[in-house]
């Protein structure tokens, strides 16, 4: 079985850290007036990282990188569209354990990979409109038959926090994301050996309500179906019972 020295699960770790960062109610109130993706970053990272990339011709995507496994920072923004009020997308993380379900979403722009439980095999970075979570949206149409024109969305993932040191992934979605949809920006997959992670751009949009069910299918190549029990971690009582059972077969 699993040992008593359980490391923090992704969701619990992030929830606790967000609470600690929130501070007093007054501080929380001030924070909540900021766009979601700027709350823990003061906006400077997102603007610095994503500035000057408003046109297709300027944009240089980055689709994969390796990272060491410390803190990572994500940013997402919608390009300004003068005809409509600017959509404010926000980032969220989902965790996938070997042989387990997707756990999330946890809304935050910073994640410390080194604090995650060893069983977390994949971390998915998603982005959705901050307004979506406040209402039940039924306008989402598969294929976008009656979809309205949306501003382009840009997202980036970097190693390091609060000051990003290396860009891992940068993607642009020209048609934006319709209400009720969620953008699967990228995944961070734990490497089989060592503490490193591989960051891979995905750039696909799914109906928000189905994301939890679809994530394990989308990431099935990166997650083992069921955890293989480690020989060294066998419970002494279980071992005794197993040896007794084997002895009785003779």
VEXDODO-31460 format. One line per 8 residues: number of its first residue (from 1); for each residue x, y, z of N, C-alpha, C. Coordinates in Angstrom, 2 decimals, m for minus. Atoms other than C-alpha are relative to their C-alpha. Layout:
NUM	X/Y/Z/X/Y/Z/X/Y/Z ~ ...
END
This chain:
1	0.83/m1.20/0.00/0.00/0.00/0.00/0.86/1.25/0.00 ~ m0.72/m1.28/0.01/0.92/3.70/0.07/0.55/0.25/1.40 ~ m0.59/m0.25/m1.31/3.19/4.82/2.89/m0.72/1.16/0.68 ~ 0.64/m1.08/m0.75/2.05/7.20/5.64/0.57/1.37/m0.35 ~ m0.63/m1.29/0.32/4.43/9.88/4.36/m0.56/0.55/m1.30 ~ 0.67/m0.45/1.23/1.91/11.16/1.83/0.40/1.43/m0.30 ~ m0.30/m1.38/0.38/3.01/14.22/m0.08/m1.31/0.70/m0.34 ~ 1.22/m0.77/0.23/0.56/17.00/m0.74/m0.54/m0.26/m1.40
9	0.59/0.13/1.33/m1.88/16.40/m3.57/0.02/1.37/m0.65 ~ m0.07/m1.27/0.72/m1.85/19.08/m6.28/m1.07/0.98/0.45 ~ 1.11/m0.90/m0.31/m5.27/20.50/m5.44/0.12/0.56/1.42 ~ m0.11/m0.45/m1.40/m4.70/20.63/m1.66/1.14/0.99/0.16 ~ m1.16/m0.90/m0.08/m1.29/22.24/m2.07/m0.35/1.39/m0.50 ~ 0.32/m1.30/0.59/m2.60/24.98/m4.34/m1.03/0.76/0.81 ~ 1.05/m0.66/m0.78/m5.69/25.67/m2.26/0.60/0.63/1.26 ~ m0.62/m0.52/m1.21/m3.59/26.07/0.90/0.89/1.20/m0.31
17	m0.92/m1.08/0.35/m1.02/28.25/m0.84/m0.76/1.27/m0.37 ~ 0.80/m1.17/0.36/m3.70/30.53/m2.30/m0.56/0.67/1.25 ~ 0.53/m0.55/m1.26/m5.23/30.93/1.18/1.08/0.81/0.71 ~ m1.10/m0.67/m0.70/m1.86/31.84/2.66/0.34/1.32/m0.68 ~ m0.34/m1.21/0.74/m1.18/34.36/m0.10/m1.08/1.06/0.14 ~ 1.12/m0.94/m0.03/m4.63/35.90/0.29/0.10/1.01/1.12 ~ m0.12/m0.91/m1.12/m3.89/37.40/3.69/m1.34/0.41/0.56 ~ 1.23/m0.49/m0.63/m6.56/39.57/5.26/m1.13/0.10/m1.00
25	1.18/m0.16/0.87/m10.09/40.02/3.92/0.17/1.23/m0.89 ~ m0.19/m1.23/0.78/m9.14/43.54/2.81/0.91/m0.26/m1.19 ~ m0.93/0.32/1.09/m6.23/42.21/0.79/m0.70/m0.84/m1.05 ~ 0.71/0.85/0.94/m8.46/39.56/m0.72/m0.94/0.83/m0.87 ~ 0.96/m0.82/0.74/m11.03/42.19/m1.67/0.73/0.78/m1.08 ~ m0.77/m0.77/0.98/m8.37/44.30/m3.37/0.43/m0.91/m1.16 ~ m0.45/0.95/1.03/m7.02/41.25/m5.20/m1.12/m0.37/m0.95 ~ 1.09/0.49/0.83/m10.46/40.25/m6.43/m0.47/1.02/m1.03
33	0.39/m0.98/1.01/m10.87/43.52/m8.34/0.92/m0.07/m1.22 ~ m0.92/0.14/1.14/m7.92/42.62/m10.56/m0.46/m1.12/m0.92 ~ 0.27/1.15/0.88/m8.30/40.44/m13.65/0.67/m1.24/0.58 ~ m0.44/1.23/m0.65/m7.86/36.82/m12.58/1.46/m0.33/m0.27 ~ m1.36/0.45/0.32/m4.59/36.21/m14.43/1.06/0.95/0.55 ~ m1.00/m0.93/m0.54/m2.96/39.25/m12.79/0.12/m0.09/1.51 ~ 0.09/m0.09/m1.45/m3.80/38.49/m9.16/1.29/m0.35/0.71 ~ m1.19/0.35/m0.76/m0.66/36.71/m8.09/1.27/0.49/m0.69
41	m1.18/m0.42/0.75/1.63/38.41/m10.59/0.11/1.51/m0.14 ~ m0.04/m1.44/0.17/0.76/42.10/m10.47/m0.08/0.41/m1.45 ~ 0.20/m0.35/1.41/0.16/41.95/m14.22/1.28/0.12/m0.80 ~ m1.20/m0.33/0.75/3.77/42.70/m15.10/0.50/m1.17/m0.85 ~ m0.50/1.16/0.75/4.72/39.16/m16.13/m0.80/m0.24/m1.26 ~ 0.85/0.29/1.15/1.74/38.62/m18.39/0.22/1.04/m1.09 ~ m0.16/m1.06/0.99/2.14/42.00/m20.06/1.37/m0.06/m0.67 ~ m1.36/0.08/0.54/5.89/41.64/m20.46/0.13/m1.17/m0.96
49	m0.15/1.23/0.77/5.63/38.10/m21.76/m0.79/0.04/m1.30 ~ 0.90/0.10/1.15/2.73/38.61/m24.13/m0.11/1.29/m0.80 ~ 0.10/m1.27/0.73/3.23/42.21/m25.26/0.62/m0.09/m1.39 ~ m0.57/m0.10/1.34/3.88/43.02/m28.88/m0.23/m1.23/m0.84 ~ 0.24/1.21/0.78/2.43/39.74/m30.13/m1.45/0.01/m0.49 ~ 1.41/m0.08/0.35/m0.97/41.02/m31.24/m0.31/m0.36/m1.45 ~ 0.28/0.29/1.41/m0.56/40.17/m34.91/0.58/m1.36/m0.37 ~ m0.46/1.33/0.44/m0.24/36.80/m36.59/1.45/0.02/m0.46
57	m1.33/m0.04/0.60/2.90/37.92/m38.40/1.10/0.08/1.07 ~ m1.01/m0.14/m1.05/4.70/38.78/m35.11/0.16/m1.27/0.82 ~ 0.05/1.04/m1.02/3.76/35.67/m33.22/0.89/m1.18/m0.32 ~ m0.87/1.17/0.16/6.39/32.99/m32.73/m0.37/m1.03/1.06 ~ 0.38/0.99/m1.01/4.94/29.90/m31.04/1.21/m0.78/0.51 ~ m1.00/0.93/m0.55/7.01/27.67/m28.78/m0.79/m1.21/0.47 ~ 0.89/1.14/m0.18/5.61/24.16/m28.70/0.48/m1.03/1.02 ~ m0.43/0.96/m1.03/7.80/22.13/m26.34/1.33/0.43/0.60
65	m1.24/m0.29/m0.73/10.57/22.49/m23.76/0.11/m0.98/1.16 ~ m0.20/0.80/m1.20/12.09/20.60/m20.88/0.17/0.96/1.17 ~ m0.23/m0.86/m1.16/11.95/22.07/m17.38/0.41/m0.84/1.20 ~ m0.63/0.70/m1.11/13.65/21.20/m14.12/m0.93/m0.52/1.07 ~ 0.94/0.51/m1.00/10.61/20.79/m11.90/m0.18/0.88/1.22 ~ 0.26/m0.92/m1.11/10.47/23.88/m9.66/m1.31/0.75/m0.22 ~ 1.21/m0.81/0.18/8.00/26.77/m9.86/m0.16/0.40/m1.46 ~ 0.31/m0.45/1.35/6.29/27.56/m13.15/m1.09/1.07/0.08
73	0.94/m1.12/0.04/4.27/30.65/m14.09/m0.73/m0.02/m1.34 ~ 0.79/m0.01/1.23/1.44/30.87/m16.63/m0.68/1.35/m0.15 ~ 0.73/m1.23/0.28/m0.18/33.86/m18.30/m0.88/m0.20/m1.22 ~ 0.89/0.07/1.17/m3.12/34.22/m20.68/m0.71/1.33/m0.13 ~ 0.77/m1.23/0.20/m4.78/37.24/m22.25/m0.72/m0.06/m1.33 ~ 0.71/m0.15/1.27/m7.28/38.12/m24.95/0.50/1.28/m0.64 ~ m0.43/m1.22/0.69/m6.15/40.58/m27.60/m1.13/1.02/0.06 ~ 1.01/m1.06/m0.09/m7.92/43.93/m27.30/m0.83/0.04/m1.27
81	0.92/m0.08/1.14/m10.98/44.13/m29.52/m0.89/1.20/0.27 ~ 0.65/m1.28/m0.33/m12.32/47.68/m29.68/m1.52/m0.07/m0.10 ~ 1.44/0.04/0.21/m15.82/46.65/m30.79/m0.76/m0.61/1.17 ~ 0.69/0.66/m1.12/m16.60/44.60/m27.66/0.79/0.20/1.28 ~ m0.75/m0.06/m1.26/m15.72/44.57/m23.99/1.03/m1.14/m0.01 ~ m1.08/0.99/0.05/m12.44/42.73/m23.54/m0.32/m1.20/0.88 ~ 0.17/1.25/m0.75/m12.79/39.11/m22.49/1.21/m0.14/0.91 ~ m1.13/0.19/m0.92/m10.69/38.34/m19.42/0.17/m1.49/0.28
89	m0.22/1.43/m0.29/m9.41/34.76/m19.58/0.82/m0.17/1.27 ~ m0.82/0.30/m1.17/m7.89/33.11/m16.52/0.56/m1.41/m0.13 ~ m0.69/1.30/0.04/m5.55/30.16/m15.99/m0.51/m0.92/1.10 ~ 0.29/1.00/m1.03/m6.29/26.96/m14.13/0.85/m1.24/m0.27 ~ m0.80/1.22/0.10/m4.41/23.72/m13.45/m0.86/m1.22/0.32 ~ 0.59/1.31/m0.31/m5.60/20.11/m13.54/1.16/m0.97/0.22 ~ m1.02/1.02/m0.27/m3.59/17.16/m12.13/m0.52/m1.37/m0.43 ~ 0.34/1.38/0.32/m3.58/13.60/m13.41/1.00/m0.92/0.68
97	m0.87/0.99/m0.63/m2.22/10.76/m11.30/m0.01/m1.27/m0.83 ~ m0.01/1.31/0.66/m1.17/7.36/m12.65/m1.22/m0.79/0.46 ~ 1.14/0.83/m0.33/m4.34/5.28/m12.80/m1.14/0.73/0.69 ~ 1.03/m0.75/m0.72/m6.47/8.10/m11.38/m0.78/0.96/m0.89 ~ 0.82/m0.98/0.72/m9.02/10.75/m12.36/0.71/1.34/m0.05 ~ m0.52/m1.37/0.05/m8.33/14.35/m13.29/m0.50/0.75/1.23 ~ 0.36/m0.79/m1.18/m8.29/16.64/m10.23/0.18/1.48/m0.35 ~ m0.07/m1.42/0.30/m9.08/20.35/m10.68/m1.40/0.56/m0.17
105	m1.10/m0.93/0.31/m9.53/23.05/m11.66/0.40/0.79/1.24 ~ m0.47/m0.90/m1.04/m7.38/25.13/m9.33/0.48/1.27/m0.70 ~ m0.31/m1.25/0.70/m7.25/28.77/m10.44/1.18/0.70/0.64 ~ m1.23/m0.62/m0.49/m3.78/30.20/m10.06/0.91/0.19/m1.21 ~ m0.95/m0.15/1.10/m1.00/31.49/m12.28/1.36/m0.61/0.31 ~ m1.30/0.56/m0.40/1.84/29.86/m10.32/m0.20/m1.40/0.57 ~ 0.07/1.37/m0.50/2.49/26.20/m9.57/1.42/m0.46/0.34 ~ m1.31/0.54/m0.38/5.38/24.54/m7.70/m0.02/m1.51/m0.23
113	0.00/1.42/0.37/6.00/21.18/m9.38/0.68/m0.86/1.05 ~ m0.76/0.79/m0.98/8.43/20.10/m6.65/m0.85/m0.37/1.22 ~ 0.84/0.27/m1.16/5.62/20.16/m4.05/m1.09/m1.04/m0.30 ~ 1.07/0.93/0.35/3.35/17.75/m5.94/0.34/m1.42/0.43 ~ m0.14/1.42/m0.32/2.79/14.15/m4.91/0.71/m0.71/m1.16 ~ m0.74/0.73/1.04/5.07/11.73/m6.79/m0.93/m0.71/m0.99 ~ 0.94/0.69/0.89/1.96/10.06/m8.24/m0.57/0.91/m1.08 ~ 0.50/m0.92/1.03/1.05/13.21/m10.20/0.91/m0.14/m1.22
121	m0.79/0.28/1.20/2.17/12.28/m13.72/m0.09/1.14/m1.00 ~ 0.24/m1.05/0.99/0.68/15.14/m15.74/m0.70/1.17/0.67 ~ 0.70/m1.22/m0.41/m0.29/18.74/m15.00/m0.45/0.68/m1.29 ~ 0.53/m0.66/1.19/m2.57/20.39/m17.56/m0.27/1.47/0.31 ~ 0.30/m1.43/m0.11/m2.71/24.17/m18.04/m1.17/0.32/m0.92 ~ 1.16/m0.37/0.81/m6.12/25.39/m19.20/m0.31/1.47/0.20 ~ 0.44/m1.39/m0.12/m7.64/28.81/m19.81/m1.46/0.08/m0.40 ~ 1.41/m0.20/0.33/m11.26/29.90/m19.80/m0.36/1.43/0.32
129	0.45/m1.35/m0.30/m13.20/33.14/m19.70/m0.36/0.08/1.47 ~ 0.28/m0.15/m1.43/m13.38/34.43/m16.12/m1.49/0.12/0.26 ~ 1.45/m0.16/m0.16/m17.08/35.22/m16.68/m0.71/m1.35/m0.02 ~ 0.68/1.29/0.18/m17.90/31.59/m17.57/m0.38/m0.66/1.31 ~ 0.24/0.73/m1.24/m17.65/30.34/m14.01/m1.15/0.60/0.81 ~ 1.05/m0.66/m0.79/m20.26/32.82/m12.75/m1.39/m0.34/m0.48 ~ 1.33/0.29/0.53/m23.10/31.60/m14.93/0.02/m1.34/m0.72 ~ 0.09/1.24/0.77/m24.36/28.43/m16.53/m0.14/0.41/m1.46
137	0.00/m0.44/1.40/m23.58/28.84/m20.20/m0.52/m1.12/m0.88 ~ 0.54/1.03/0.90/m25.62/27.00/m22.79/0.25/0.36/m1.46 ~ m0.17/m0.43/1.40/m24.50/28.92/m25.89/1.09/m0.78/m0.73 ~ m1.14/0.66/0.66/m21.47/26.70/m26.54/m0.50/m0.99/m1.05 ~ 0.46/0.84/1.10/m21.98/25.06/m29.92/1.19/m0.76/m0.57 ~ m1.07/0.79/0.62/m19.85/22.20/m31.21/0.18/0.48/m1.44 ~ m0.24/m0.43/1.37/m18.20/23.36/m34.41/m0.23/1.49/m0.20 ~ 0.16/m1.45/0.07/m19.17/26.97/m33.68/m0.93/0.48/m1.09
145	0.92/m0.36/1.09/m22.14/27.10/m36.09/m0.52/1.43/0.16 ~ 0.51/m1.35/m0.18/m23.65/30.22/m34.53/0.91/0.76/0.96 ~ m0.95/m0.63/m0.92/m20.51/31.30/m32.70/0.29/1.43/m0.44 ~ m0.33/m1.38/0.36/m19.81/35.00/m32.50/1.51/0.15/m0.08 ~ m1.42/m0.24/0.18/m16.45/36.44/m33.44/0.64/0.35/1.34 ~ m0.68/m0.21/m1.28/m14.03/36.32/m30.50/1.41/0.52/m0.26 ~ m1.39/m0.43/0.17/m10.69/38.08/m29.99/0.94/m1.19/0.18 ~ m1.00/1.07/m0.16/m7.57/35.91/m30.25/0.47/m0.07/1.45
153	m0.57/0.20/m1.33/m6.18/34.44/m27.02/1.47/m0.40/m0.16 ~ m1.41/0.36/m0.02/m2.48/34.17/m26.24/0.33/m0.55/1.39 ~ m0.38/0.57/m1.31/m1.02/31.97/m23.49/1.48/m0.35/m0.02 ~ m1.41/0.36/m0.13/2.49/31.35/m22.22/0.24/m0.65/1.34 ~ m0.39/0.72/m1.22/4.10/29.10/m19.65/1.51/0.13/0.13 ~ m1.44/m0.19/m0.22/7.51/29.83/m18.13/0.45/m0.67/1.28 ~ m0.61/0.53/m1.22/9.86/28.33/m15.60/0.41/1.19/0.86 ~ m0.42/m1.07/m0.89/10.61/30.43/m12.52/m1.16/0.84/0.49
161	1.00/m0.89/m0.58/8.54/32.62/m10.20/0.62/0.64/1.25 ~ 0.89/m0.88/0.75/7.99/35.42/m9.41/0.61/0.53/m1.29 ~ m0.63/m0.49/1.23/10.54/36.28/m12.10/0.25/m1.17/m0.93 ~ m0.20/1.13/0.92/10.24/33.86/m15.06/1.41/0.01/m0.58 ~ m1.37/0.09/0.49/13.65/32.62/m16.17/0.10/m0.61/m1.39 ~ m0.07/0.65/1.31/12.87/30.49/m19.22/m1.40/m0.29/m0.52 ~ 1.31/0.27/0.58/9.89/30.36/m21.55/m0.08/m1.47/m0.42 ~ 0.17/1.42/0.32/8.53/26.82/m21.94/m0.94/m0.20/m1.18
169	1.02/0.15/1.05/5.44/27.17/m24.15/m0.62/1.36/m0.25 ~ 0.72/m1.22/0.35/3.80/30.04/m26.02/m0.90/m0.34/m1.19 ~ 0.93/0.31/1.08/0.66/29.60/m28.14/m1.03/1.11/m0.17 ~ 1.02/m1.00/0.32/m1.92/31.81/m29.84/m1.17/m0.70/m0.67 ~ 1.20/0.58/0.60/m5.50/30.82/m30.63/m0.75/1.13/m0.69 ~ 0.52/m1.13/0.78/m6.65/33.13/m33.43/m1.48/0.26/0.16 ~ 1.45/m0.18/m0.11/m10.38/32.50/m33.00/m0.47/0.12/1.44 ~ 0.40/m0.11/m1.40/m10.32/32.79/m29.21/m0.70/m1.25/0.49
177	0.72/1.13/m0.60/m12.50/30.56/m27.03/m1.44/0.44/0.26 ~ 1.41/m0.34/m0.18/m16.30/30.59/m27.14/m0.44/m0.22/1.45 ~ 0.53/0.25/m1.35/m18.31/30.86/m23.88/m0.39/m1.47/0.14 ~ 0.32/1.41/m0.22/m18.71/27.40/m22.36/1.11/m0.93/m0.44 ~ m1.14/0.81/0.43/m15.46/26.21/m23.88/1.19/0.25/0.90 ~ m1.24/m0.17/m0.78/m12.12/25.68/m22.16/1.17/m0.38/m0.91 ~ m1.17/0.17/0.87/m8.73/25.93/m23.88/1.04/m0.82/0.75 ~ m1.09/0.81/m0.55/m6.31/23.12/m23.10/1.28/0.52/m0.66
185	m1.16/m0.71/0.55/m3.15/25.19/m23.57/1.20/m0.93/m0.15 ~ m1.23/0.80/m0.01/m0.39/22.76/m22.62/m0.06/m1.01/1.13 ~ m0.16/0.94/m1.12/0.60/19.83/m20.44/1.47/m0.04/0.42 ~ m1.33/0.28/m0.55/3.60/19.25/m18.20/0.00/m1.47/0.39 ~ m0.04/1.44/m0.27/4.47/15.55/m18.18/1.28/m0.34/0.76 ~ m1.17/0.39/m0.80/6.76/14.10/m15.51/0.83/m1.02/m0.78 ~ m0.88/0.95/0.71/9.78/12.35/m17.03/0.11/m1.29/0.80 ~ m0.03/1.33/m0.64/10.12/8.63/m16.30/1.13/m0.10/1.03
193	m1.13/0.06/m0.94/13.51/9.10/m14.64/0.38/1.42/0.40 ~ m0.43/m1.33/m0.47/14.73/12.02/m12.53/m1.16/0.89/0.38 ~ 1.01/m0.94/m0.47/12.86/15.13/m11.44/m0.48/0.94/m1.09 ~ 0.35/m0.93/1.08/12.45/16.78/m14.83/m1.42/m0.19/m0.53 ~ 1.32/0.03/0.64/9.23/17.58/m16.70/0.14/0.45/m1.45 ~ 0.03/m0.41/1.40/8.43/17.98/m20.39/m1.25/0.85/m0.20 ~ 1.15/m0.87/0.28/6.20/20.92/m21.37/m0.35/m0.12/m1.48 ~ 0.45/0.20/1.39/4.12/20.32/m24.52/m1.25/0.83/m0.26
201	1.20/m0.76/0.38/1.69/22.70/m26.24/m1.05/m0.96/m0.55 ~ 1.10/0.82/0.51/m1.73/21.14/m26.94/m0.91/0.84/m0.91 ~ 0.80/m0.95/0.79/m3.87/24.10/m28.17/m1.27/m0.64/m0.57 ~ 1.29/0.56/0.41/m7.28/22.39/m28.26/m1.08/0.54/0.93 ~ 1.12/m0.50/m0.82/m10.70/23.59/m27.05/m1.02/m1.11/0.20 ~ 0.99/1.02/m0.36/m13.19/21.32/m25.25/m1.18/0.67/0.70 ~ 1.10/m0.51/m0.83/m16.66/21.86/m23.75/0.42/m0.09/1.47 ~ m0.49/m0.05/m1.38/m15.90/22.92/m20.16/m0.56/m1.13/0.86
209	0.63/1.01/m0.85/m18.38/20.44/m18.66/0.57/m1.40/m0.24 ~ m0.51/1.35/0.31/m16.65/17.48/m20.35/1.51/m0.12/0.20 ~ m1.47/0.02/m0.09/m13.04/18.45/m19.68/0.51/m1.06/0.97 ~ m0.48/0.95/m1.02/m12.70/16.33/m16.52/0.02/m1.43/m0.54 ~ 0.07/1.36/0.56/m13.78/13.19/m18.41/0.96/m0.18/m1.17 ~ m0.81/0.13/1.22/m11.78/13.96/m21.56/1.51/0.08/0.27 ~ m1.44/m0.18/m0.26/m8.43/14.89/m19.97/0.77/m1.32/0.11 ~ m0.75/1.26/m0.08/m7.41/11.32/m18.99/0.14/m0.69/m1.35
217	m0.07/0.61/1.34/m8.23/10.16/m22.54/1.03/0.72/m0.85 ~ m0.93/m0.79/0.81/m6.27/13.01/m24.11/1.45/m0.25/0.41 ~ m1.36/0.16/m0.53/m3.26/12.31/m21.87/0.37/m1.46/0.24 ~ m0.20/1.42/m0.34/m3.45/8.50/m21.89/1.41/m0.50/m0.32 ~ m1.37/0.43/0.33/m0.01/8.18/m23.52/1.01/0.43/1.06 ~ m0.93/m0.54/m0.99/1.53/10.10/m20.61/m0.24/m0.55/1.40 ~ 0.39/0.50/m1.32/m0.22/8.32/m17.73/m0.10/m1.52/m0.04 ~ 0.14/1.46/m0.08/0.13/4.68/m16.70/m1.41/m0.33/0.48
225	1.40/0.32/m0.33/m3.23/2.91/m16.39/m0.20/m0.26/1.48 ~ 0.12/0.24/m1.45/m2.65/1.69/m12.84/1.39/m0.01/0.59 ~ m1.34/m0.04/m0.58/0.24/2.25/m10.47/0.51/m1.41/0.31 ~ m0.60/1.30/m0.31/2.59/m0.73/m10.23/0.50/0.05/1.44 ~ m0.46/m0.06/m1.40/3.13/m1.54/m6.52/1.50/m0.25/0.08 ~ m1.45/0.15/m0.14/6.77/m1.09/m5.58/0.28/m1.12/1.00 ~ m0.32/1.14/m0.87/8.31/m4.23/m4.06/0.40/0.46/1.40 ~ m0.54/m0.45/m1.29/10.06/m2.26/m1.32/m1.08/0.51/0.94
233	1.02/m0.63/m0.84/6.80/m0.70/m0.10/m1.06/m0.99/0.48 ~ 1.01/0.97/m0.41/4.94/m3.96/0.58/m0.19/0.03/1.52 ~ 0.34/m0.02/m1.43/3.15/m3.89/3.95/0.49/m1.30/0.65 ~ m0.53/1.23/m0.63/4.86/m6.34/6.38/m1.08/m1.06/0.27 ~ 1.09/0.95/m0.26/1.50/m7.91/7.36/m0.45/m0.68/m1.30 ~ 0.41/0.56/1.29/0.53/m8.33/3.71/1.02/m1.03/m0.47 ~ m1.07/0.91/0.44/3.89/m9.93/3.00/m0.10/m1.33/0.75 ~ 0.13/1.22/m0.82/3.42/m12.39/5.88/m1.16/m0.85/m0.52
241	1.17/0.74/0.49/m0.07/m13.32/4.61/0.29/m0.65/m1.35 ~ m0.30/0.53/1.33/1.22/m13.75/1.06/0.91/m1.22/0.10 ~ m0.94/1.12/m0.16/4.11/m15.98/2.16/m0.70/m1.21/0.61 ~ 0.77/1.08/m0.61/1.74/m18.03/4.35/m0.87/m0.69/m1.04 ~ 0.89/0.55/1.04/m0.71/m18.44/1.46/0.79/m0.85/m0.98 ~ m0.83/0.75/0.94/2.11/m19.56/m0.83/0.48/m1.31/0.64 ~ m0.48/1.19/m0.71/3.42/m21.98/1.82/m1.10/m1.06/0.11 ~ 1.11/0.94/m0.17/m0.04/m23.52/2.26/m0.38/m0.70/m1.30
249	0.33/0.62/1.29/m0.28/m24.29/m1.47/0.81/m1.29/m0.19 ~ m0.89/1.14/0.21/2.57/m26.82/m1.20/m0.68/m1.32/0.40
END
